[in-house]
């Protein structure tokens, strides 16, 4: 066999192997409920030991909370995406996971102004404070590590347990007031002081830098 014929034989053998692998690959769509929200996920298991999945999640709800002695109406807003590589060390359902969370999760804050309120150490009446609103946000990208189970049958249950490192909480706070002149400047300075105090309080809670992920899902393979 000539060298050119040998190279052609090797080339076509590789093409055949890649085509066979693609034919065996499993593409699936999944629905999930998790601590990231309610979402959908597209997965591609290209080989016995490796799979890739991309997903998106959304959830919003409300609760009341007291932060630095101020009562707030808090609205956690989960909006995030996932890009995760799974390694199946035994070729079965069990996998080790690593990837990224595209993190637009945040909490919106709205102070309850029925009574006098202390902002940055200064007391204000409801008539003096038009509103006090803010948000708590985290890093937009977060590394993720986890473990889980995902079978190769056409319909399979999914389970994942992991954590994303979302970093230190970042707080924004904006107050509106009926005060004018120097009193308004003082009010704005007090709001900034309050913002710093809230951020410092949240940063002391180191567990808030991590987003635990517990996920259950159902996969439908094509």
C-alpha positions in Angstrom: 0.0 0.0 0.0 1.4 3.4 -0.9 1.9 6.1 1.8 -0.9 8.2 0.4 -3.3 5.2 0.4 -2.3 4.4 4.0 -2.9 8.0 5.1 -6.3 7.9 3.4 -7.2 4.7 5.1 -6.3 6.1 8.5 -8.3 9.3 7.8 -11.4 7.4 6.8 -11.0 5.1 9.8 -11.0 8.2 12.1 -14.0 9.7 10.4 -15.8 6.4 10.8 -15.0 6.3 14.5 -16.1 9.9 15.1 -19.4 9.3 13.2 -20.0 6.1 15.3 -19.4 8.1 18.5 -21.8 10.8 17.4 -24.4 8.2 16.6 -24.0 6.7 20.1 -24.1 10.1 21.8 -27.2 10.9 23.8 -28.9 14.3 23.6 -31.5 15.0 26.2 -33.8 17.7 27.5 -34.5 17.9 31.2 -36.8 19.9 33.5 -35.4 20.7 37.0 -36.5 22.1 40.3 -33.6 23.2 42.5 -32.2 25.8 44.8 -31.3 27.7 41.7 -35.0 27.9 40.7 -37.2 26.2 38.2 -35.5 25.5 34.9 -34.7 23.5 31.8 -31.5 21.9 30.7 -30.0 20.5 27.5 -27.4 17.8 27.9 -25.1 16.0 25.5 -23.4 12.8 26.6 -20.8 12.4 23.8 -19.0 9.4 25.4 -19.4 6.8 28.1 -17.4 8.9 30.6 -18.1 12.6 29.6 -21.2 14.7 29.2 -22.0 18.4 28.9 -25.1 20.3 30.0 -26.4 23.8 29.6 -29.4 25.2 31.5 -31.3 28.1 32.7 -33.4 28.7 35.9 -35.8 31.3 37.2 -37.7 31.8 40.5 -39.1 34.8 42.5 -40.8 35.0 45.8 -41.2 37.4 48.7 -40.7 37.5 52.5 -40.2 39.9 55.3 -36.9 40.4 57.1 -35.3 42.7 59.6 -31.8 44.0 58.6 -29.9 46.4 60.9 -33.1 47.0 62.9 -35.1 48.1 59.8 -38.0 46.0 58.6 -37.8 45.2 54.9 -40.0 43.5 52.3 -37.4 41.2 50.6 -37.9 39.8 47.1 -35.3 37.1 46.2 -35.0 37.0 42.5 -33.2 33.9 41.0 -32.2 34.2 37.3 -29.2 32.2 36.3 -27.6 29.9 33.7 -25.4 26.8 34.1 -22.6 25.4 31.9 -21.4 22.1 33.5 -19.1 19.3 32.5 -19.9 15.9 34.0 -17.3 13.1 34.3 -18.7 9.6 34.8 -15.7 7.8 36.4 -17.4 4.4 36.2 -19.3 5.0 33.0 -22.6 4.8 34.7 -25.1 7.2 36.3 -22.8 8.7 39.0 -20.8 11.8 37.9 -18.5 14.4 39.3 -19.3 17.9 38.0 -17.5 21.2 37.4 -18.5 24.3 35.6 -19.8 27.8 35.9 -23.0 29.5 37.1 -24.0 32.6 35.2 -25.4 34.4 38.2 -28.0 37.2 38.0 -29.5 36.2 41.4 -30.3 39.2 43.7 -32.5 40.2 46.5 -34.6 43.4 46.2 -35.2 45.4 49.5 -38.1 47.8 50.3 -38.2 49.2 53.8 -41.5 49.3 55.7 -42.2 52.9 56.6 -45.2 52.7 58.9 -43.3 54.1 62.0 -40.2 56.1 62.7 -37.1 54.6 61.2 -33.4 54.8 62.2 -31.1 55.2 59.2 -27.4 55.3 59.8 -28.0 56.1 63.5 -30.4 59.0 62.8 -34.2 58.8 63.4 -36.5 59.9 60.6 -40.3 60.0 60.5 -42.3 58.3 57.7 -43.1 61.9 56.4 -39.4 62.6 56.0 -38.6 59.3 54.2 -40.3 58.8 50.8 -38.8 55.4 50.3 -35.8 53.3 51.1 -35.0 50.6 48.5 -32.0 48.5 47.7 -30.6 45.3 46.4 -28.2 42.6 47.3 -26.2 41.0 44.4 -23.3 38.6 44.0 -20.5 37.8 41.4 -22.0 37.4 37.9 -19.9 34.2 37.3 -19.4 31.6 40.0 -17.4 28.4 39.8 -19.4 25.3 40.6 -18.4 21.8 41.9 -20.8 18.9 42.6 -21.7 15.3 42.4 -24.9 13.7 41.0 -26.6 10.9 39.2 -28.0 10.8 35.6 -28.9 7.6 33.9 -28.6 6.9 30.1 -32.1 5.5 29.7 -34.5 7.5 27.5 -36.4 8.8 30.5 -34.4 9.1 33.7 -34.5 10.8 37.1 -31.7 13.3 37.8 -30.2 14.3 41.1 -27.4 16.8 41.7 -25.7 18.1 44.9 -23.1 20.9 44.7 -22.1 24.4 45.5 -21.3 27.6 43.6 -18.9 30.2 45.0 -20.8 33.5 44.4 -18.5 35.8 46.5 -19.1 38.6 48.9 -22.6 40.2 48.8 -22.7 43.7 47.3 -25.4 46.0 48.6 -27.0 49.0 46.9 -29.3 51.3 48.9 -31.2 54.4 47.7 -33.4 56.7 49.8 -35.9 59.3 48.8 -36.7 62.2 51.2 -38.8 65.3 51.4 -36.0 67.1 53.2 -34.1 69.8 51.4 -30.7 71.5 51.6 -28.3 70.5 54.3 -30.8 68.1 55.9 -31.1 66.3 52.6 -27.3 66.0 52.3 -27.3 64.6 55.8 -30.0 62.1 54.9 -28.0 60.9 51.9 -24.9 60.4 54.0 -26.9 58.4 56.6 -28.3 56.2 53.8 -24.7 55.5 52.6 -23.7 54.7 56.2 -26.7 52.3 56.5 -25.6 50.7 53.2 -22.1 50.1 54.5 -23.5 48.7 57.8 -25.8 46.2 55.9 -23.0 45.1 53.6 -20.6 44.6 56.6 -23.3 42.6 58.4 -23.9 40.3 55.4 -20.2 39.9 54.8 -19.7 38.6 58.4 -22.0 35.8 57.4 -19.4 33.9 55.3 -21.9 31.2 54.3 -23.6 33.8 52.1 -20.6 33.6 49.8 -21.7 30.1 48.7 -24.9 29.1 46.9 -25.8 25.5 47.7 -27.3 23.5 44.9 -29.8 20.7 45.5 -31.5 19.7 42.2 -34.0 17.1 41.2 -35.0 16.6 37.6 -36.5 14.4 34.9 -34.6 13.8 31.6 -36.1 13.0 28.2 -33.5 11.7 25.7 -33.9 12.0 22.0 
